[in-house]
Amino acid sequence: MKIFLLLTLISVSFLTFSCSDNNPISPELELDREIGQMLLIGFRGLAVDAASPIIKDIASGRIGGVVLFDRDVALNSSTRNIESPQQVQTLITQLQSYSRIPLLVSVDQEGGYVARLKSKYGFSANVSQAYLGTINNPDSTRFYGRITAETLHKMGFNVNFAPVVDLNINPNNPVIGKIDRSFSIDPEIVVNNAAILIDEFRKQNINSTLKHFPGHGSSASDSHLGLTDVTNTWQESELKPYKELISKDYQGMIMTAHIFNSKLDPDYPATLSNKIINGILRKQLGFDGVIISDDMNMKAITDFYGLEKAIELSINAGVDILVFANNLTYDESIAIKATNIIKNLIKSGQIPESRIQESYLRIQKLKSKTFL
């Protein structure tokens, strides 16, 4: 019965959002839209209109989701997408109004250092995951999780790139431990607190995103800035939060890390690794939900792989949604470029079309639960 209902919802979603009339769409247009659902893009602007580049991408079906930021890193500017609650609510409404298939609208609202919806913009105050893990009080975690979930829902978000389930193995880790993003070094504390946040997000129809698989907590460097090798520091225990939460029927997304671990894959970082994503996450841990990449603009990827190779490897590894945050660097035509690259890789036989369809169905399953 569950399988029948799921297939029905996916079919309804496809028929509702992919056809404007009774005429079937062409195979090429169908492929374009399937590829578009695999792209989640960042953009500039506190407001949008029909002439905005991001709206042209949305209206053309070139993307399936967006991510909002409060700062523009490339411009070193405090103006990007977030100014006030009313402005954000209006912006998201505008974005959705141009999309035939409802968008995944995402944000990094972990709490503490990584919180795009800050109190200085008029949003509710929040606390870090390290704070919640230290006090390890279920009521406190639920309290703050509910505030975050209600805020996101009210604004129109449907994806939070949280919770972080990296173990705090290296407290001086510049991108995790040092900035209080990890609940704890103890997997049980991580799982218990993450599960509460996931539950509160679910109640408000916010999709959670566990990150950063297979574990970023032991690193000594930041993958935003370059190669991050955890070969000699990564521990098997870093898989425990994923294993436990997946076994509890976790229904959200999982984000990959751009970390390199030669013991898991001697050739590629996790986001590009079939051995890590398909081998460990899919087969060993049994996760069949949506896998989303970390920002493909990060230097751990861009400094070592061209755009085409990175896209080819990540999709073949099992990534369903590619994130181009467009914040470390900015390219308003990235959706067009990525689409053309993927289509050419399919035509040359380097990516099987079945991989696109596989990801499309996973994404439609997620969107069916979110929007229907």
C-alpha positions in Angstrom: 0.0 0.0 0.0 2.8 2.5 0.9 4.6 1.7 -2.4 1.4 2.2 -4.4 0.7 5.5 -2.6 4.2 6.7 -3.3 4.1 5.9 -7.0 0.7 7.6 -7.2 2.0 10.8 -5.6 5.1 10.8 -7.9 2.8 10.4 -10.9 0.5 13.1 -9.7 3.5 15.4 -9.1 4.8 14.7 -12.6 1.5 15.2 -14.3 0.6 18.3 -12.3 3.9 20.1 -12.6 5.4 18.9 -15.8 2.6 19.4 -18.3 0.9 22.7 -19.1 -1.8 21.0 -21.2 -2.9 17.6 -22.5 0.0 17.3 -24.9 2.9 15.1 -23.7 6.2 16.9 -23.4 9.1 15.8 -25.7 11.8 13.5 -24.5 14.4 16.3 -24.7 12.2 18.7 -22.6 11.5 15.9 -20.1 15.3 15.3 -19.7 15.9 19.1 -19.3 13.3 19.2 -16.5 14.7 16.1 -14.8 18.2 17.6 -14.9 16.8 20.9 -13.6 15.5 19.2 -10.5 19.0 18.2 -9.7 20.3 21.7 -9.5 20.1 24.0 -6.4 21.4 27.4 -7.0 22.4 30.5 -5.0 21.7 34.0 -6.3 21.9 37.7 -5.6 19.1 40.0 -4.6 16.7 41.0 -1.8 13.9 41.0 -4.3 13.3 39.5 -7.7 11.2 40.1 -10.8 10.7 38.6 -14.2 13.9 40.1 -15.5 16.1 38.6 -12.7 18.5 35.9 -13.8 17.3 33.5 -11.1 13.7 33.9 -12.2 14.6 33.1 -15.8 16.2 29.9 -14.5 13.2 29.1 -12.4 10.6 29.9 -15.1 12.6 27.8 -17.6 12.7 24.8 -15.3 16.5 24.9 -15.2 16.6 24.6 -11.4 14.8 22.7 -8.7 15.8 24.7 -5.7 17.5 27.8 -4.3 19.6 28.6 -1.2 19.5 32.0 0.6 22.4 33.7 2.4 22.7 36.9 4.5 26.2 37.7 3.2 27.8 37.8 -0.2 31.3 36.4 0.3 32.5 37.1 -3.2 31.6 40.8 -2.9 32.5 40.9 0.8 29.1 42.5 1.3 26.5 42.2 4.0 23.7 42.4 1.4 22.6 39.2 -0.3 19.1 37.7 0.2 18.2 38.4 3.8 17.3 41.7 5.4 14.1 41.2 7.5 11.4 38.6 8.1 8.9 40.4 5.8 11.4 40.8 3.1 12.4 37.1 3.2 8.8 36.0 3.2 8.0 38.2 0.2 11.2 37.0 -1.7 10.3 33.3 -1.2 6.8 33.9 -2.3 8.1 35.6 -5.4 10.5 32.8 -6.2 7.8 30.1 -5.8 5.3 32.0 -8.0 7.5 31.5 -11.1 8.1 27.8 -10.6 5.9 25.1 -12.2 7.4 22.5 -9.9 7.6 23.9 -6.4 11.1 24.8 -5.3 13.2 23.4 -2.5 14.0 26.7 -0.7 16.9 26.1 1.6 19.0 27.9 4.2 21.8 27.1 6.7 20.1 27.7 10.0 22.1 25.5 12.4 22.2 28.0 15.2 25.1 29.9 16.7 27.9 30.8 14.3 26.1 29.3 11.2 22.7 31.1 11.2 21.6 33.1 8.2 18.4 34.3 10.0 20.1 36.4 12.7 18.5 38.4 15.5 20.0 41.6 14.1 17.6 41.1 11.1 14.6 40.7 13.4 14.6 36.9 13.7 14.4 34.9 16.9 17.6 34.4 18.8 19.2 30.9 18.5 21.9 28.9 20.1 24.7 26.6 18.8 24.5 22.9 18.5 27.6 22.7 20.8 25.5 24.5 23.5 22.7 22.1 23.1 25.0 19.1 23.2 26.8 20.4 26.3 23.7 20.8 28.3 22.2 17.7 26.6 18.7 18.5 27.8 15.9 17.2 25.5 13.5 19.9 26.5 16.0 22.6 25.7 16.8 21.1 22.3 13.1 20.7 21.5 12.5 24.3 22.6 15.1 25.8 20.3 14.3 23.3 17.5 10.7 24.4 17.6 11.6 28.1 17.4 13.8 27.4 14.4 11.3 25.2 12.6 8.4 27.6 13.1 10.5 30.5 11.9 11.5 28.7 8.8 8.0 27.6 8.0 6.6 31.0 8.5 9.1 32.5 6.0 8.4 29.8 3.4 11.5 27.7 3.7 11.1 23.9 3.3 14.8 22.8 3.7 17.2 23.4 6.5 20.8 22.4 5.9 20.9 21.0 9.5 21.5 19.3 11.8 25.2 18.8 11.7 26.0 15.3 12.9 29.8 15.5 12.7 31.5 14.3 15.8 33.6 16.8 17.7 36.8 14.7 17.4 39.0 17.7 16.8 37.9 20.6 19.0 40.2 22.9 17.1 38.7 22.0 13.7 38.4 25.4 12.1 35.1 24.6 10.3 33.3 22.4 12.9 34.6 22.1 16.5 36.2 25.6 16.8 32.9 27.3 15.8 30.6 25.2 17.9 28.8 23.3 15.1 29.0 19.8 16.6 26.8 18.6 19.4 29.5 16.3 20.9 32.2 13.7 20.4 29.8 11.2 21.8 27.6 9.6 19.0 24.8 9.0 21.3 24.5 12.6 22.3 24.7 13.6 18.6 22.0 11.2 17.6 19.6 12.0 20.5 19.8 15.8 19.9 19.7 15.5 16.1 16.6 13.3 16.3 14.8 15.9 18.3 15.6 18.7 15.8 14.6 16.5 12.9 11.3 15.8 14.6 10.6 19.5 15.2 11.5 20.3 11.6 9.2 17.6 10.3 6.3 19.0 12.3 6.7 22.2 10.4 7.2 20.5 7.0 10.9 21.4 6.9 13.2 18.8 5.4 16.3 18.2 7.5 19.8 17.7 6.0 22.3 15.6 7.9 25.8 16.7 7.3 28.7 16.2 6.4 28.9 12.6 5.3 31.0 10.6 6.0 32.2 12.9 8.8 34.0 16.2 8.9 34.6 16.4 12.6 38.2 15.2 12.7 39.6 17.5 10.0 42.3 20.1 10.7 41.4 22.3 7.7 38.5 23.9 5.9 37.3 22.3 2.6 36.0 25.8 1.6 39.7 26.7 1.2 41.3 23.7 -0.2 42.1 20.0 0.1 40.9 18.5 3.4 42.6 15.1 4.1 41.2 13.1 7.0 42.9 9.9 6.2 44.9 9.7 9.5 42.2 11.3 11.7 38.8 10.0 10.6 37.2 7.4 12.8 34.7 4.6 12.1 32.5 6.1 14.9 31.7 9.1 12.6 29.3 6.8 10.7 27.3 6.0 13.8 25.0 9.0 13.7 24.0 8.2 10.1 23.6 4.6 10.8 21.4 5.2 13.8 19.2 7.9 12.3 18.7 6.0 9.0 17.7 2.9 11.1 15.0 5.2 12.7 13.5 5.7 9.2 15.1 9.1 8.6 13.2 10.8 5.7 15.3 13.9 5.0 18.4 14.5 3.0 22.1 13.8 3.6 24.8 16.2 2.5 28.2 15.0 1.3 31.5 16.3 2.6 34.4 17.4 0.3 36.8 15.5 2.5 39.5 13.1 1.2 40.1 9.8 3.0 42.4 7.4 1.2 41.3 4.5 3.4 37.8 4.9 2.1 38.7 5.9 -1.4 42.3 6.3 -2.6 41.3 8.5 -5.6 38.4 10.9 -4.8 36.9 13.1 -2.1 33.6 11.9 -0.7 31.3 14.0 -2.9 32.9 12.5 -6.0 33.3 9.0 -4.6 31.2 6.0 -5.8 32.9 3.9 -3.1 31.8 6.3 -0.3 28.4 7.4 -1.5 27.1 4.4 -3.4 29.2 1.9 -1.5 28.9 3.1 2.1 25.9 5.4 2.3 23.6 3.6 -0.1 24.6 -0.1 0.2 26.2 -0.4 3.6 23.9 2.0 5.5 20.8 1.5 3.4 20.0 5.1 2.7 17.7 5.5 -0.4 16.7 9.2 0.2 18.0 12.3 -1.5 21.8 12.9 -1.3 22.8 16.5 -1.8 26.3 17.8 -2.4 28.0 20.4 -0.3 28.8 23.6 -2.4 30.4 22.6 -5.6 32.2 26.0 -5.7 34.3 25.1 -2.7 38.0 25.0 -3.3 38.4 21.4 -2.3 36.6 20.7 -5.6 37.4 23.6 -7.8 41.1 23.6 -7.2 41.5 19.9 -8.2 38.7 19.1 -10.7 37.2 21.0 -13.6 33.4 21.7 -13.5 32.7 18.9 -16.1 34.7 16.3 -14.3 33.3 17.2 -10.9 29.7 17.0 -12.2 30.4 13.6 -13.9 32.0 12.0 -10.9 29.4 13.3 -8.4 26.4 12.2 -10.3 27.9 8.8 -11.1 28.8 8.5 -7.4 25.1 8.8 -6.5 24.6 12.5 -5.7 21.0 13.6 -6.5 21.2 17.3 -6.1 24.2 19.5 -6.9 24.6 22.7 -5.0 26.1 25.7 -6.6 25.8 28.3 -3.8 27.2 31.0 -6.0 28.7 32.8 -3.0 32.4 32.0 -2.9 32.4 32.8 -6.6 29.5 34.1 -8.7 28.2 32.9 -12.1 24.6 33.8 -12.9 24.7 31.3 -15.9 25.8 28.3 -13.8 22.5 26.5 -14.2 22.7 26.7 -18.0 26.4 25.6 -18.0 25.7 22.7 -15.6 22.7 21.6 -17.7 24.6 21.6 -20.9 27.5 19.7 -19.3 25.1 17.0 -18.0 23.4 16.6 -21.3 26.7 16.3 -23.2 27.9 13.7 -20.6 24.7 11.7 -21.2 25.1 12.0 -25.0 28.7 10.8 -24.8 27.7 7.9 -22.5 29.7 9.1 -19.5 26.5 9.4 -17.4 23.7 6.9 -18.0 20.3 8.6 -18.5 19.0 6.2 -15.9 21.0 8.0 -13.2 19.2 11.2 -14.0 15.8 9.5 -13.8 16.8 7.8 -10.5 17.7 11.1 -8.9 14.6 12.8 -10.4 12.3 10.1 -8.8 14.0 10.5 -5.4 13.6 14.3 -5.6 10.0 14.0 -6.7 9.3 11.7 -3.8 10.7 14.3 -1.4 8.7 17.1 -3.0 5.6 15.0 -3.0 5.8 14.6 0.8 6.7 18.3 1.1 4.1 19.9 -1.1 1.2 17.4 -1.5 
